Amino acid sequence: HPAVSDMLIPPDKFLESAKIKRMLELLDELEASGEKALLFSQFTTYLDVIEYTLSVHRPSMRLHRLDGSTPIAERTEIVE
């Protein structure tokens, strides 16, 4: 992910974050029970970290990113 390469923290250190560890645990639980999850952050940089972490550590997990750059017409479609 391009934005991740510009960060001061190396991507291999993301898993040392308690928030990232807990997020992965919760996502595994939700996926096992067939549930969906909505992750929210007001910081797009943190969304970059989440997106990168999931692409590396949960590559089979479907991800739809919704942020301020997402066209309004697509937002409802993505959520449904």
C-alpha positions as CSV (number, residue, x, y, z in Angstrom):
1,H,0.0,0.0,0.0
2,P,1.6,3.3,-1.1
3,A,0.6,5.4,2.0
4,V,1.9,2.8,4.3
5,S,5.4,3.0,2.9
6,D,5.5,6.7,3.9
7,M,4.9,6.0,7.6
8,L,7.5,6.2,10.3
9,I,6.5,2.9,11.8
10,P,7.6,-0.1,9.6
11,P,4.6,-2.2,8.5
12,D,6.0,-5.3,10.1
13,K,5.5,-3.5,13.5
14,F,1.7,-2.9,13.0
15,L,0.9,-6.2,14.7
16,E,2.6,-4.9,17.9
17,S,-0.3,-2.5,18.3
18,A,-2.9,-3.6,20.8
19,K,-5.7,-2.1,18.7
20,I,-4.6,-4.0,15.6
21,K,-4.2,-7.3,17.6
22,R,-7.7,-6.9,19.1
23,M,-9.2,-5.9,15.8
24,L,-7.9,-9.1,14.2
25,E,-9.2,-11.2,17.1
26,L,-12.7,-9.6,16.8
27,L,-12.8,-9.9,13.0
28,D,-11.9,-13.6,13.3
29,E,-14.7,-14.1,15.8
30,L,-17.2,-12.2,13.6
31,E,-16.2,-14.1,10.5
32,A,-16.5,-17.4,12.2
33,S,-20.1,-16.6,13.2
34,G,-21.0,-15.2,9.7
35,E,-21.3,-11.6,10.9
36,K,-20.1,-8.5,9.2
37,A,-18.1,-5.7,10.7
38,L,-17.8,-2.0,10.2
39,L,-14.6,-0.4,11.2
40,F,-14.5,3.4,11.7
41,S,-11.7,5.8,12.0
42,Q,-11.8,9.6,11.4
43,F,-8.1,9.2,10.3
44,T,-7.6,8.0,6.7
45,T,-4.0,7.1,7.6
46,Y,-5.3,4.6,10.2
47,L,-7.6,3.2,7.5
48,D,-4.5,2.7,5.4
49,V,-2.9,0.7,8.3
50,I,-6.1,-1.4,8.7
51,E,-6.3,-2.0,4.9
52,Y,-2.6,-3.0,4.7
53,T,-2.8,-5.3,7.8
54,L,-5.9,-7.1,6.4
55,S,-4.3,-7.5,3.0
56,V,-1.3,-9.2,4.6
57,H,-2.7,-11.1,7.5
58,R,-6.3,-11.8,6.4
59,P,-6.0,-11.8,2.6
60,S,-9.2,-13.8,2.1
61,M,-11.3,-11.3,4.1
62,R,-13.4,-9.1,1.9
63,L,-12.8,-5.4,2.4
64,H,-14.7,-2.4,1.2
65,R,-13.2,0.9,2.0
66,L,-15.5,3.8,2.5
67,D,-14.0,7.3,3.1
68,G,-14.4,10.8,2.0
69,S,-13.0,10.0,-1.4
70,T,-15.7,7.5,-2.1
71,P,-18.4,9.0,-4.4
72,I,-21.7,9.5,-2.7
73,A,-23.5,7.3,-5.3
74,E,-21.3,4.3,-4.3
75,R,-21.6,4.6,-0.6
76,T,-25.0,3.1,-0.2
77,E,-24.1,0.3,-2.6
78,I,-20.9,-0.5,-0.6
79,V,-22.7,-0.6,2.8
80,E,-25.5,-2.9,1.5
